[in-house]
């Protein structure tokens, strides 16, 4: 489902960042382990097509995201990838319902109000549909962001440090919810983390170790 070989990336005026080779099948859980600054978030951005591949090879659900033109890539990402970045990027001017509706716009599809309501219901936040992000608690906002990521039944779910700043109880709940949702979708789940609680909770996961190896 996700295959990468000899990937390297360089930000302007930055050093080369080299990534481990990865080959993870559909429906598996992959942990990207490493300290902050080791390249985990950059690798996720490459997989999601938010950054272009510069060196090496990458296939995501049979596609090289960098080979797609901008509009086509955005639609592919919306249909294929459920992305939970560290910052949830919910639009402050829109209600929860409208934030989810944006996913249909990005995918070039007609809005399905029933699917939006059902997804919010499944994650226990249906009563928040008319609120704006500023009216949500941190846990509620996280569930809304997850609802948006899952709305299109993605093939791949990417979560960047999903337990950051969470206490033990909330972290365990977040991990369990991500695994449950990925299982229901049949999706490959990728979690970038340096949180030992995540590693302990998922002993059977595939692991890719990222180190600060820059040339």
C-alpha positions in Angstrom: 0.0 0.0 0.0 2.9 2.4 0.8 6.3 1.7 -0.7 9.3 4.0 -0.5 12.9 3.4 -1.5 15.9 5.7 -1.2 13.8 8.7 -0.4 15.6 11.9 0.4 14.4 15.5 0.7 15.9 18.9 1.2 14.2 22.1 2.3 15.6 25.3 0.9 19.0 26.0 2.4 18.6 22.9 4.5 20.6 19.6 4.6 19.5 16.4 2.9 17.1 14.3 5.0 17.3 10.5 4.2 14.4 8.3 5.1 14.2 4.5 5.8 12.8 2.3 3.1 9.2 1.3 3.8 6.9 -1.4 2.4 3.6 -1.7 4.4 0.6 -3.7 3.1 -3.0 -2.6 3.1 -4.8 -2.8 6.4 -1.6 -2.8 8.6 -0.5 -0.4 11.3 2.8 1.3 10.8 4.7 3.3 13.5 7.2 5.9 12.5 9.5 6.2 15.5 12.0 8.9 16.1 12.7 12.1 17.9 11.4 15.5 16.8 13.3 16.7 13.8 14.1 13.2 12.5 11.9 13.7 9.4 8.6 11.9 10.3 6.4 14.8 9.5 8.2 15.4 6.2 7.7 11.7 5.2 4.0 12.0 5.9 3.8 15.1 3.8 5.5 13.3 0.9 3.1 10.4 1.2 0.1 12.8 1.3 1.4 14.6 -1.8 1.9 17.8 0.1 5.5 17.8 -0.9 7.1 16.6 -4.1 9.4 13.7 -4.2 12.9 14.9 -5.0 15.0 11.8 -4.7 14.0 8.2 -4.6 10.8 6.3 -5.3 7.3 6.5 -3.6 4.1 4.6 -4.3 1.0 5.3 -2.3 -2.1 3.1 -3.1 -0.4 2.4 -6.5 0.2 6.0 -7.3 3.1 8.4 -7.2 1.5 11.5 -5.8 4.2 13.8 -7.2 3.3 12.6 -10.7 -0.2 14.2 -10.4 -1.0 17.8 -11.3 -2.1 20.1 -8.6 -5.9 19.9 -8.9 -5.9 16.1 -9.6 -3.5 15.5 -6.7 -5.8 17.4 -4.3 -8.8 15.3 -5.4 -6.7 12.1 -5.1 -5.6 13.1 -1.6 -9.2 13.8 -0.5 -10.4 10.4 -1.7 -7.4 8.3 -0.7 -5.8 9.9 2.4 -7.3 10.6 5.8 -4.7 13.1 7.3 -4.5 14.1 10.9 -1.7 16.7 11.2 -0.4 17.9 14.5 -2.4 21.1 14.0 -5.9 20.2 13.1 -6.6 23.0 10.7 -10.3 23.3 11.3 -11.6 26.5 9.7 -12.6 28.8 12.5 -15.2 30.6 10.3 -17.1 27.4 9.6 -19.3 25.1 11.6 -18.3 21.5 12.3 -20.7 20.3 9.6 -19.3 22.7 7.0 -15.7 21.8 7.9 -16.6 18.2 7.0 -18.5 19.3 3.9 -15.2 20.9 2.6 -13.9 17.3 2.2 -16.4 16.7 -0.6 -15.4 20.0 -2.3 -11.8 18.9 -2.2 -12.6 15.5 -3.7 -14.8 17.0 -6.4 -17.9 15.2 -5.2 -21.4 16.2 -4.3 -21.9 16.8 -0.5 -23.5 13.8 1.2 -25.2 15.2 4.3 -26.2 11.8 5.5 -22.6 10.5 5.5 -21.5 13.6 7.4 -24.1 13.1 10.1 -23.4 9.4 10.3 -19.7 10.0 10.6 -20.1 12.5 13.4 -22.6 10.2 15.1 -20.1 7.3 15.0 -17.5 9.4 16.7 -19.9 10.7 19.3 -19.9 14.3 18.3 -23.1 14.6 16.2 -24.5 17.2 18.7 -21.6 19.5 17.8 -22.5 19.8 14.1 -23.6 23.4 14.4 -20.7 24.7 16.6 -17.6 26.4 15.4 -14.1 25.2 16.4 -13.6 27.8 19.1 -16.6 26.3 20.9 -15.0 22.9 21.1 -12.8 21.3 23.7 -9.5 19.9 22.6 -10.9 16.3 22.7 -14.0 17.3 20.8 -11.9 19.1 18.1 -9.7 16.0 17.8 -12.7 13.8 17.1 -14.1 16.3 14.6 -10.8 16.3 12.8 -10.8 12.5 12.8 -14.4 12.6 11.4 -13.2 14.8 8.6 -10.3 12.5 7.9 -12.5 9.4 7.8 -15.4 10.8 5.8 -14.3 9.5 2.4 -13.5 6.0 3.8 -9.8 6.5 3.0 -7.4 3.7 2.1 -4.7 5.3 4.3 -4.9 7.2 7.6 -1.9 9.4 8.5 -1.7 10.6 12.1 1.1 13.0 13.1 1.8 12.8 16.9 -1.8 12.1 17.7 -1.2 11.7 21.5 0.9 14.9 21.9 -0.2 16.8 25.0 -2.7 14.2 26.0 -2.8 12.5 29.4 -2.6 8.8 29.7 -6.3 8.2 29.6 -6.9 10.5 26.6 -3.9 9.0 24.8 -5.2 5.5 25.2 -8.6 6.5 24.0 -7.1 8.3 20.9 -5.0 5.2 20.0 -8.0 2.9 20.4 -10.2 5.1 18.3 -7.7 5.4 15.5 -7.2 1.7 15.4 -11.0 1.0 15.5 -11.7 3.5 12.7 -8.9 2.2 10.5 -10.1 -1.4 11.0 -13.7 -0.4 10.0 -12.4 1.3 6.9 -9.9 -1.5 6.1 -7.3 1.3 6.0 -3.6 1.3 6.5 -2.9 3.3 9.6 0.4 5.3 9.9 1.2 6.9 13.2 4.3 9.2 13.5 5.3 9.3 17.2 8.0 9.5 19.7 5.5 8.7 22.4 6.4 5.4 24.2 2.8 4.9 25.2 1.8 4.5 21.5 4.6 1.9 21.0 3.5 0.0 24.1 -0.2 0.0 23.0 0.6 -1.5 19.5 3.1 -4.3 20.0 2.2 -6.0 16.7 2.6 -2.9 14.5 5.2 -2.5 11.8 7.9 -0.1 12.8 10.1 2.2 10.8 12.9 3.9 12.8 13.7 7.5 11.9 16.9 9.0 13.0 18.4 12.4 12.6 20.6 11.3 9.8 21.3 14.3 7.6 24.1 14.8 5.1 
